[in-house]
């Protein structure tokens, strides 16, 4: 094989590798953007929202906030209970409680007894061939925050 032909093969190989890596990088980058842009419903930030104050060098007066047809209500507060049988995520907006999600553990069934707005009540019941345990969970809003109470029964 002549040196010229060997150089052509090396150059061809480098071009194929460069094109292949660019395609792979593009696919991974686009997939990563979709993962980052999606939101997780269980992750909630209840802290104050950042505000921007006008810079000292600004000569124009601060703009007035846009008026809306209804005033903003209280921010939702989420809390999670996890115990025998599963997981309950509840949310309060003022004094109204609502269910965000219920997730039974393996071997447990979940039954929603009350679904708000005054009270949320859930039962997790284990199968007889597993643990046979049962837990009842209730939640109400106290000062705009979900407060859980639970009771566990076992067939031991």
Secondary structure as UniProt FT lines:
FT   HELIX           3..37
FT   TURN            41..42
FT   TURN            56..57
FT   STRAND          77..83
FT   TURN            84..85
FT   STRAND          86..93
FT   TURN            94..95
FT   STRAND          96..104
FT   TURN            106..107
FT   STRAND          108..115
FT   STRAND          120..126
FT   TURN            128..131
FT   STRAND          134..142
FT   TURN            143..144
FT   STRAND          145..153
//
